[in-house]
Amino acid sequence: MSALLVAGCGTTNTGLAEDDSPISTLSSEFGYLGPVCRDGKPTRASTRGVTADTIRVGVFTDFGFTKNPEFIDAAMAFASWCNARGGIEGRRIEVAVRDTNLTEVRQRMLQSCDEDFAIVGGGAGLDALGVRERLNCLLPSFPAQVVQPRSVGADLEFSASPTALPRHDIYTGFRHWLVKEAYPESIGKIGFVTADSPVSKVLADKGRESFQALGATIVYDDPHPIVGMTNWMPIAQTIKDRGVRGLVFNGEPSQLAKLEQALTTLGHRPDWIDATNNNYSPTFLKDAGASIGFQNNVADLGGVVPFEKAETVTATHQVKAIFDEYAPNTRMSFPQLRAISAWLLFAMSAAECGDNLTRRCVYDAASSETSWTAGGLQGRIDLSNPLVPKSCFNVEQATTEGWRPADFTPDTGLFRCNTPLYKFRTDYGSPMTLADVGKTLSDVE
């Protein structure tokens, strides 16, 4: 089912370094973007989902299945903040929650096609199920995350903070740092622990190819049920017996903590464990317990400023202030930072259109962003071509005092940038295009 929720409601930071300027929290400006939301005098309903007073925006989520409200909370917090400052050039944001319950992506997309101006700040695990319908109705998408091959890099989609690329390994820099610089002795003993699901399997396939291209040897690679194991000890024992020195985990975040507890009980400590940024949260640290002090967990944030820099990076501080004001009972998550980047891109693009707010105008405005940093939330992204690889990464390390930046030798402020990315030789599927549904960009109005 879907639900409609109506939300009430400058610095010279380069976005790549910490900012010593005074931090403004709840003004209409964000980071160094200038005013994002403000009053205006719109006069007409310019297209579907737009009236003279409102813009209806769909937010996709698997909440009915995962019970995780992170994208809903981010949407409501941003919309409340924006609307309290006049909306987008005078139009208030109406948030329409499109709950897929995991498998109902197509049904919710058809609903969104009928009612929404655009899709912003959400994501669905089986997102490829709705791409054909979205392109057929010419609906722009500004997702917080993309997952499946037919969705990643699809037409009319702007990933403000990409979670995947269609033809390149987005984690090349991180993986090179792991096995070539930080822990070179691990290169001959890599292990994969992967949930038995279509999404996790593709992630593991890409990871194996990328590591092997770096000269790594995979010594352990077995799937486990997507819901996890009642007893992780047999898998932990095999990991120990195989002498795994670098471990990649693809699965439900809560399950990694249980595996690490088993590994710690056995006294086996790989040189590193890639917890992935799904586990970049206080919850993982709590669930992992004493194993945090024994195991070495690292995660690539993909060029996004970490939470612990909120006191020195204006944009991140402002995100926390927005949540404190408009979603005070929400524990912020890493995907919400990506969601806010998506909302900012949408709002800035829509504001450029003024009274003539159309999908084509928003598309053209977003396409012109060749150096998007979300006002300082992340490293630079070229949105003019979704197939162009991003080039910044940053590494977080789990400690008993919390997540902290690892010693990965950043070269551009908080990040390491301009790392050439590995291009996959295996065909993992191509992004869907307008041509696939018999349309062209000229059909977008």
C-alpha positions in Angstrom: 0.0 0.0 0.0 1.0 3.6 -0.3 0.6 6.5 2.1 0.4 10.2 1.6 2.2 12.3 4.2 2.0 16.1 3.9 5.0 17.6 5.6 4.6 20.9 7.3 6.9 22.9 7.7 27.3 30.9 3.2 30.4 29.6 3.3 33.2 28.9 0.7 33.6 25.3 1.8 34.8 23.2 -1.2 33.0 20.1 0.1 36.3 18.3 0.2 37.8 19.6 3.4 36.9 20.5 6.9 35.5 24.0 7.3 36.6 26.4 10.0 33.9 29.0 9.2 31.0 29.5 11.7 28.3 26.9 11.4 24.8 28.0 10.5 22.3 25.4 11.4 18.7 26.1 10.3 18.8 29.0 7.9 17.4 28.7 4.4 21.0 28.2 3.1 22.7 24.8 3.1 26.4 24.4 3.1 27.7 26.6 0.3 24.7 26.0 -1.9 23.0 29.3 -0.9 19.3 29.4 -0.4 17.8 26.0 -1.1 14.1 26.7 -0.2 12.4 30.0 -0.1 9.1 31.8 -0.8 7.9 32.5 -4.3 4.7 33.3 -6.2 3.9 30.3 -8.4 0.7 30.7 -10.4 -0.1 27.5 -12.1 -0.3 23.7 -12.2 2.4 23.2 -14.7 2.4 19.3 -14.9 1.3 16.1 -13.2 2.1 16.2 -9.5 2.4 20.0 -9.4 -0.1 22.7 -8.4 0.3 26.4 -7.9 0.9 25.5 -4.2 2.4 22.1 -4.0 4.8 19.5 -5.5 4.0 15.9 -4.8 7.1 13.7 -4.6 7.2 9.9 -4.2 9.6 8.2 -1.8 10.2 4.5 -2.4 10.9 2.3 0.6 10.8 -1.4 1.6 9.5 -0.4 5.0 6.6 -2.9 5.0 9.3 -5.7 4.8 12.3 -4.2 6.6 10.5 -2.1 9.2 13.2 0.5 8.6 11.8 4.0 8.3 15.1 5.8 7.4 14.0 7.0 4.0 10.6 8.1 5.3 12.2 10.0 8.2 14.7 11.7 5.9 11.9 12.8 3.5 9.8 14.2 6.3 12.7 16.0 7.9 13.8 17.6 4.7 10.3 18.5 3.6 9.5 20.0 6.9 12.7 22.1 6.9 12.1 23.2 3.3 8.4 24.0 3.7 9.1 26.0 6.9 11.3 28.3 4.7 8.7 28.8 1.9 9.1 25.5 0.0 10.6 25.3 -3.5 10.0 28.8 -4.9 6.8 29.0 -2.9 5.5 25.4 -3.6 5.2 23.2 -0.5 6.6 19.6 -0.8 4.0 16.8 -0.3 5.7 13.5 0.5 3.9 10.4 -0.9 5.4 7.3 0.7 5.5 4.4 -1.8 5.9 1.3 0.4 6.9 -1.6 -1.8 6.8 -4.3 0.9 9.9 -5.5 -0.9 8.2 -7.2 -3.9 5.5 -4.6 -4.9 7.8 -2.2 -6.7 5.9 -2.3 -10.0 2.5 -1.6 -8.3 3.9 1.3 -6.4 5.7 2.7 -9.5 2.4 2.7 -11.4 0.8 4.6 -8.5 3.7 7.1 -8.6 3.3 7.5 -12.3 -0.3 8.5 -11.9 0.3 10.9 -9.0 3.9 12.1 -8.5 6.0 14.8 -10.2 9.2 12.9 -9.4 10.7 10.2 -7.1 13.2 11.4 -4.6 15.4 10.2 -1.7 14.4 6.6 -1.4 15.3 3.1 -2.6 14.0 -0.4 -3.0 16.0 -3.7 -2.8 14.3 -5.0 -6.0 14.3 -1.6 -7.7 14.7 -3.1 -11.2 11.1 -4.3 -11.1 9.8 -0.8 -11.6 12.2 0.8 -14.0 10.3 0.0 -17.2 7.1 1.5 -15.8 9.0 4.6 -14.6 10.6 5.2 -18.0 7.3 4.5 -19.8 5.7 7.3 -17.8 8.8 9.6 -18.1 9.2 9.9 -14.3 12.5 11.4 -13.1 14.2 9.7 -10.2 16.6 11.1 -7.6 17.3 7.9 -5.5 19.2 7.7 -2.2 20.4 4.2 -3.4 20.2 2.0 -6.5 20.8 -1.7 -6.4 19.9 -3.8 -9.4 21.7 -3.7 -12.7 18.7 -2.6 -14.8 18.2 0.3 -12.4 21.8 1.5 -11.8 22.5 4.2 -14.3 19.0 4.0 -16.0 17.7 7.0 -18.0 16.1 9.9 -16.1 17.8 8.8 -13.0 20.2 11.0 -11.0 22.2 9.4 -8.2 23.4 12.4 -6.3 25.6 10.1 -4.1 26.1 6.9 -6.2 25.9 3.5 -4.4 26.8 1.6 -7.6 27.9 2.1 -11.2 26.8 0.1 -14.2 30.2 -0.8 -15.6 32.8 0.1 -13.1 33.7 -1.1 -9.6 32.8 1.8 -7.3 35.0 0.3 -4.5 38.3 0.0 -6.6 40.2 2.6 -4.5 39.1 1.0 -1.2 40.0 -2.5 -2.3 43.4 -1.4 -3.7 44.1 0.3 -0.4 43.2 -2.9 1.5 45.4 -5.4 -0.4 48.1 -3.3 -1.9 48.8 -0.7 0.8 47.3 -1.3 4.3 47.3 -5.1 4.5 49.3 -6.5 1.6 49.8 -9.9 3.2 46.0 -10.5 3.0 46.0 -10.5 -0.8 46.4 -14.3 -1.0 43.7 -15.2 1.6 40.4 -13.4 0.8 37.1 -14.8 1.9 33.5 -13.9 1.0 30.4 -14.4 3.2 27.3 -13.8 1.1 23.6 -14.0 1.7 21.7 -16.2 -0.7 19.8 -13.4 -2.4 19.9 -12.0 -5.9 21.2 -8.6 -4.7 23.9 -10.0 -2.5 25.1 -12.5 -5.1 25.7 -9.8 -7.7 27.6 -7.7 -5.1 29.7 -10.7 -4.3 30.3 -11.5 -8.0 31.5 -8.0 -8.6 33.7 -8.0 -5.5 35.4 -11.3 -6.5 36.1 -10.0 -10.0 37.5 -6.7 -8.7 39.8 -8.4 -6.0 41.0 -11.0 -8.5 41.9 -8.2 -11.0 44.1 -6.8 -8.2 45.8 -10.2 -8.0 44.0 -11.5 -4.9 43.2 -15.2 -4.3 39.8 -16.2 -3.0 40.1 -19.0 -0.4 36.6 -19.1 1.0 33.3 -18.3 -0.6 30.1 -19.9 0.6 26.5 -18.5 0.7 24.3 -18.4 3.8 20.5 -18.0 4.2 19.3 -14.4 3.7 17.8 -14.5 7.2 21.1 -15.5 8.7 22.3 -18.5 10.7 21.1 -19.8 14.0 24.7 -20.8 14.6 27.5 -19.0 12.9 30.2 -21.2 14.5 30.6 -23.7 11.6 31.2 -20.9 9.1 33.5 -19.1 11.5 35.5 -22.4 12.0 35.9 -22.9 8.2 37.0 -19.2 7.9 39.7 -19.9 10.5 40.7 -23.3 9.0 41.1 -21.6 5.5 43.3 -18.9 7.1 41.2 -16.1 5.8 43.0 -12.8 6.2 40.6 -10.4 4.5 36.9 -11.0 4.8 34.0 -9.4 2.8 30.5 -9.6 4.2 27.4 -9.2 1.9 24.2 -9.7 3.8 21.9 -8.4 6.5 23.9 -6.0 8.7 22.7 -7.6 12.0 24.2 -10.9 10.9 27.8 -9.7 10.7 27.9 -9.0 14.4 26.9 -12.6 15.1 29.6 -13.9 12.8 32.2 -11.8 14.4 31.3 -12.9 17.8 31.8 -16.5 16.6 35.2 -15.6 15.1 36.3 -13.9 18.3 35.3 -16.9 20.4 37.6 -19.0 18.1 40.4 -16.4 18.5 40.6 -15.8 14.7 41.2 -12.2 13.6 41.5 -11.5 9.9 43.7 -8.6 9.0 40.5 -6.8 8.0 36.8 -7.3 7.7 34.9 -5.2 5.1 31.8 -4.5 7.1 30.4 -2.4 4.1 28.8 0.9 4.8 25.6 -0.9 5.7 27.2 -1.4 9.1 28.5 2.1 9.6 26.2 2.8 12.6 26.2 2.8 16.4 23.9 -0.3 16.2 26.6 -2.5 14.7 29.1 -1.4 17.4 26.6 -2.3 20.1 25.6 -5.6 18.6 29.2 -6.7 17.9 30.0 -6.1 21.6 33.5 -7.2 22.8 34.5 -8.3 19.2 34.8 -4.6 18.2 38.0 -4.5 20.3 39.3 -7.7 18.7 38.3 -7.6 15.1 39.4 -4.9 12.6 36.2 -3.6 10.8 36.6 -1.1 8.0 34.0 0.4 5.6 34.2 2.6 2.5 31.8 5.6 2.7 32.3 6.4 -0.9 33.3 10.0 -0.5 30.6 11.0 2.0 31.6 13.0 5.1 31.3 10.8 8.2 29.0 11.7 11.1 31.9 12.3 13.5 33.0 15.3 11.4 29.7 17.1 12.0 31.3 19.7 14.3 33.8 20.8 11.7 31.9 20.3 8.4 29.1 22.8 8.0 26.8 20.7 5.7 27.0 17.6 7.9 26.3 19.7 11.0 23.3 21.2 9.3 21.9 17.7 8.4 22.1 16.8 12.1 20.4 20.0 13.1 17.6 19.4 10.7 17.0 16.0 12.1 17.2 17.3 15.7 14.5 19.9 14.8 12.2 18.0 12.6 12.8 14.3 13.4 14.1 14.4 17.0 13.3 10.7 17.7 15.2 9.4 14.7 18.6 7.8 15.0 20.4 9.0 11.9 21.7 6.4 9.5 24.3 6.6 6.7 21.8 6.0 3.9 20.0 9.1 5.2 23.0 11.3 4.3 22.7 10.0 0.7 19.0 10.7 0.8 19.5 14.3 1.9 22.0 14.7 -1.0 19.2 13.5 -3.4 16.7 15.9 -1.8 19.1 18.8 -2.1 19.8 18.0 -5.8 16.1 17.8 -6.5 15.2 21.0 -4.7 18.0 23.0 -6.3 17.0 21.7 -9.8 13.3 22.3 -9.3 14.0 25.8 -8.0 15.8 26.7 -11.2 12.5 26.1 -13.1 10.5 28.7 -11.2 6.8 28.8 -12.2 7.4 26.7 -15.2 8.1 23.5 -13.2 8.3 20.6 -15.6 10.0 17.3 -15.7 12.2 18.3 -18.6 13.2 21.5 -16.9 14.2 19.5 -13.7 16.1 17.0 -15.9 18.0 19.7 -17.7 18.9 21.5 -14.5 20.2 18.3 -12.8 22.1 17.3 -15.9 24.0 20.5 -15.8 25.6 19.7 -12.4 29.2 18.6 -13.2 30.6 19.1 -9.7 27.9 18.1 -7.3 28.9 17.9 -3.6 25.5 18.5 -1.9 26.9 21.7 -0.4 29.8 19.9 1.2 28.3 16.6 2.2 30.4 14.5 -0.2 33.1 14.5 -2.8 32.4 15.9 -6.2 30.1 14.0 -8.6 29.6 14.7 -12.3 25.9 14.3 -13.0 26.0 15.2 -16.6 26.8 11.5 -17.5 25.7 8.8 -15.0 28.2 6.3 -16.7 31.2 8.4 -15.7 32.9 6.8 -12.7 33.1 8.7 -9.4 36.6 9.0 -8.0 36.6 9.8 -4.3 36.6 7.3 -1.4 37.1 7.4 2.4 37.5 4.7 4.9 36.0 4.4 8.4 37.3 2.0 11.1 35.3 0.6 14.0 36.8 1.2 17.4 35.7 0.8 21.0 35.2 4.6 21.0 33.1 4.6 17.9 33.6 4.8 14.1 36.7 6.8 13.2 38.5 7.7 10.0 41.1 5.1 9.1 44.6 6.0 8.1 44.0 5.7 4.4 46.1 8.7 3.3 43.5 11.2 2.0 44.8 13.5 -0.7 41.8 15.9 -1.2 40.5 17.1 2.2 38.8 14.2 3.9 38.9 12.0 0.8 41.2 10.2 -1.6 40.2 11.1 -5.1 41.0 10.6 -8.8 41.5 6.8 -8.4 41.1 5.0 -11.7 38.2 2.5 -11.3 38.3 -1.0 -12.5 36.0 -1.7 -15.5 34.1 -5.0 -15.2 34.8 -7.6 -17.9 31.7 -9.6 -17.0 28.4 -8.3 -18.2 26.3 -7.9 -15.1 23.4 -6.3 -17.0 22.9 -3.0 -18.6 20.9 0.0 -17.3 17.5 0.4 -18.9 17.1 3.3 -21.4 14.2 5.3 -22.8 14.8 3.5 -26.1 13.9 0.2 -24.4 10.4 1.5 -23.9 10.2 3.2 -27.3 10.7 6.7 -26.1 13.4 9.4 -26.4 14.4 12.4 -24.3 12.3 14.6 -26.5 9.2 12.9 -25.1 10.0 14.3 -21.6 7.9 17.4 -21.0 
